[in-house]
Amino acid sequence: MIFRILQNLHQKTYRLETIVTEQKNPVYAIMKSYARQVEVYYLGKAKEEHRFHILVVEFDFSDHDTSMGKLIKRISYLFDELELKVDNEGNITAVDNLLFLRLRWGEIQTKLSKTHKGEAIDNYFNQISSILEDEMKLIDFLGEYNMFGLLFNGLLGSFDTKRKRQSPDGFTEIMTPVKDGEKMILKISAENMEYTKTDHFRGLFVCRGDRYEEGFIEVRKRNLHLKHSLLWIG
């Protein structure tokens, strides 16, 4: 099933959005949204892995008119074109254009450093450089739900039994398939959250036949409320 779903991602366009609500105090909260329109192209198999070309063709950030919003948007363009390998479970295993990303980041960082100064900016730049220096770090980063984890997550492989995977946040994610007419709804829950920073975690993925149509993950961490969504739009 996962093989057919991966193949059927070809020439699909998805809207990926993350909404972040930060509770500054009991009566004041700030909400920001980060949306991308993503085109997916399936390039076939290489040995036992599936090859994908990912293009981000549109960005829509709610804080695009602030200095930090402009900075984040310009950095986001670094990841607007990716060449990925994915295993039969749907997990990212390799980034084939890693050298291209490193060279591109060097150019972007040089330009941004001329107009953005300070310790916080330097730390932000250093984090990105560190991720790009280590392919496994980059794979983990791209697999986060605010990046491309709603597309490639290793949880779409079976519609017959429960599946589990270890979250990078320390708890266990559980996928439970539920048949609903023509749809297969994969309900996502969590266990072993007691000693993590996550207070609440839930989600679902919706497939109709071999077509992946919708995904949603909701996370609460102390004063942060995160909603990650995916919607097939064409």
Phi, psi and omega in degrees: 000315182298326180299316181291323178294318179297314178301321186282359172286347185300130178061025175266147176243130181236149170258120177252130182220140172238127176249123182246123174246118180253120180274100182291322176204177185303339184240003184224126179225151177243130179244133177229148178232144180228110184239146178223143172258121191239128174259135183243132178233124178270124186256009178097184183260145171236105189060243182257013183243154180258137183255135181228147170244122183247127178237125172266114188258351181203138175242144176216098182252133184293331181256035184295343183264001176264162182296317179290323177298317178297321180295313181298320181294318180294323178291327180299332179296342176302325185254030181273356176215117184228143172243113190239150166251141184228138181279180183292345177271350181094017178263140174293131180243340182202151174244104189286338179254038181299317179299318177302317180295320180296315179295319181294320179296323177301317179292315181296315181298319179299317180292315183291328182295339180287333185242351181236119184234162174122162183296319181297319179294316179300317179296321179296313178299319181295324178297316180295316179300319180296319178297318183286340179284340185233112184299325180293323175297319180295318178299315177299318180296313181293336179276357177290153185294335178279355176252263182233019181292341176283341176269314185236105188219353179077007182253000184262014190278340183217131176255012184255327185223165175295149174231151178229151172210155180276125177282146175296345178273002171104348179257181181251126175271139182237128176253125179240117181281137178226121180280131179224087183063236179281348184264150168244117181257123178260105182276132183250125177228187184215155173220165179062043179267359189303322185251027177246176178272002182266127180266332185208139180209127176203165178180182176200152172237138183240124177239141172242107188063234179265010184255125177273115190252329189203146176214150181206133175226131178240132183226137172240127178229101179051253183264011180246137175236118185244133175234116179251131182223152176228137178219127175288123184240358178168000000 
